[in-house]
Amino acid sequence: MKAKAADFLVYDRESGTYREDPEQAVRDDVEKHYWRHVGQTVLKDWRLYLMLVPMLLVFLFWRYFPMYELLGCFKVADNVKPVSEQFFSGFSYFKRLLFAGDGLSTDFWRALRNTFLLSFYGLCFGFPMPIILALFFNEVRSNAARSVYQVLTYLPKFMSTVVMTSLVTMLVKQGSLTTGMGIVSQFLSNIGAVSPAVANAGLLNNPAFFRSIYQISGIWESAGYDSIVFFAAIIAISPTSYEAAQIDGADKWAQMRYVVLPSILSTIVIMLITRIGSLLNIGYEKVLLLYNPNTYVTADVVSTFANRNGMGTGAGIGIAAAAEMMNNVIGMLLVIGANTIARKASNTSLY
Amino acid sequence: MKRKLEVSELIFKIISYTLLTVFALCCLYPFVYAISASISGRQAVEYGSIVLFPKDVQFDAFKLMFSDNMFWNAYSNTLFLTLFGTLWSMFVAILGAYALSKKRLLFRKTFNFFLVFTMWFSAGIVPQYLNYLATKDVFNSMGIMDDKWLVVIAMGMAAMNIILLRNAFEGVPSEIEEAAIVDGATELQVLTQVYLPMSKSTIATVALFFAISRWNGYFWARQMISNQNEHPLQVFIRLRLEQYTDPEAMAGWNRAFASDSVIYALIVCSIVPILIIYPFIQKYFAKGTNVGGVKE
């Protein structure tokens, strides 16, 4: 009873007693005719709501309608009929992909494993590089010299994926009777890292090299650019922190460990969340541009698997949609999971 | 102790400079090599004797490319897509972000979730492709046969960019807006004369992001644009590379320069315009990575 009374009565400071809240009538009315009030508010402020319309339409049409198409994974494959008119077929495509044990199913498991491995190696090798680079940038005291280093290392980021992959393809291309192999292949075979015969056959035709090429070109492309955010965090550290550590006898290593690392930890966590969140969402464009049938063993990822089956003469749209559905659901769970863990562990979260 | 400190500092400094130099040179080298290879003579390129500097300099590969109408076509298509695509994306994003930045907006949380959810979950390539095919039919039935316009309208929207803009708009002090409203400004005037001038640098950053994603767009442009004359530069480069790796297409070469040089020349031509504007856009590019303000 008491709690209910508090809703209706407000304390009157002057008389020192409780009296009825005059706004309560309005609140009751709003609650009773909720949608009428919503309509009135929107109508009064219609310009603001009109501004939302293009954005909502764009997202509805090109982000949410595809999700509706994705429901094709539960439907009988029929390329002619729209999704809404197809029969519900349950989880047959999922069963087919996961448990059938035939060529398609093994290809899917391979694609799933490759997706994980490519991302995981990216996390192991690609993620620390920008941080290390930022630490190095911090050592360069002269502004001019540092600008030169920064401009040079950001440079590859300005290429499109197509130009970058074209360049990579040319640099490690195979040799033939008329032309020699790419300059990087030449270099690798000269220093003995790769046997000349293997290098001459083209490194991109060899499944053993796909992952290395993917990661190294990734580091080459974006390590410099990704270091910006870490560098910004490092230069924000007050010089007095270093001085205090020096007085306490900390050498360079100890300063890194006890001054720099704690200061940039929150940045690292945020970037790590973004990275883990896109773990399964790896750039299909880059894989698509670099792989070929010879390297499917290590290069085929779920998106490219779905792409081949859904758009070309593959197993059909239902199979492709089911593959992408699994990929995306796991991906979403990873984002939410990583975000929750980060929030619990360090009070830093992205969303 | 002091000595130990100095030594460790010195060692770290030496390591830093060495590795930085090596990495920076590695970043630069492919570009230098591409330029050298594109202007070197046929023999030097085919025998792989170019390491850094060009040999037997010729510009025939560039001349061949510049005389190719398809190349200029592709370039103008890319400019078209970049210009109109960025304008359209900015139009949608600014209006949407402005509305979302208002505390008085009803269902604000729902709208925000509507945006952010697309960052967590995307339908994937094939469903998007089916959806584009469906919208293409709608477009064609409306009499718009030009696939370019569909690419402009359908592609390149990113929730992240809208959130960046929204956060910038939220940072504008509400007193200024109130003053404008007292002076009789309409909603649109508040947006164009208060909010836009006050968040110029974020707008430049977001516009740059949109422009870069448009300039670089390849996959969907290739899937959605069926007419070869409307292909943008990225698709053009890729098709040339695929032709090049096809041995039959290579058989016909009988020129003073290697077939590699043509590919390298294409690569150089697509990088040069970006290198020219690079100094002007670099500061916005760097700014955009500070995602600290992203919250929901």
Interface residues (C-beta under 8 A of the other chain):
Chain A: V38 T41 V42 D45 R47 L48 Y49 M51 L52 P54 M55 L56 V58 F59 F61 W62 R63 Y64 F65 P66 M67 E69 L70 G72 P82 L133 L135 F136 F137 E139 V140 V148 Y149 V151 L152 T153 Y154 L155 P156 F158 M159 S160 T161 V162 V163 S166 L167 T169 M170 L171 K173 G175 S176 T178 T179 G180 M181 I183 Q186 W220 A223 G224 Y225 D226 I228 V229 A232 Q246 G249 A250 D251 K252 W253 T267 I270 T274 G277 N281 Y284 E285 L288 L289 S303 A306 N307 N309 G310 M311 I317 A320 A321 E324 M325 N327 N328 V329 G331 M332 V335 I336 L350 Y351
Chain B: M1 K4 L5 S8 E9 I11 F12 K13 S16 Y17 L19 L20 T21 F23 A24 L25 C26 C27 L28 P30 F31 Y33 A34 V45 E46 Y47 G48 I50 V51 F91 V92 A93 L95 G96 Y98 A99 L100 K102 R104 L105 L106 F111 F114 L115 V116 T118 M119 W120 F121 S122 A123 G124 I125 V126 P127 Q128 Y129 L130 N131 A134 T135 I153 A154 M155 M157 A159 I162 T186 E187 L188 L191 W215 N216 Y218 F219 Q223 Q234 V235 I237 R238 L241 T245 P247 A258 S259 D260 I263 Y264 L266 I267 S270 I271 I274 L275 Y278 Q282 F285 A286 T289 N290 V291 G292 V294 K295 E296
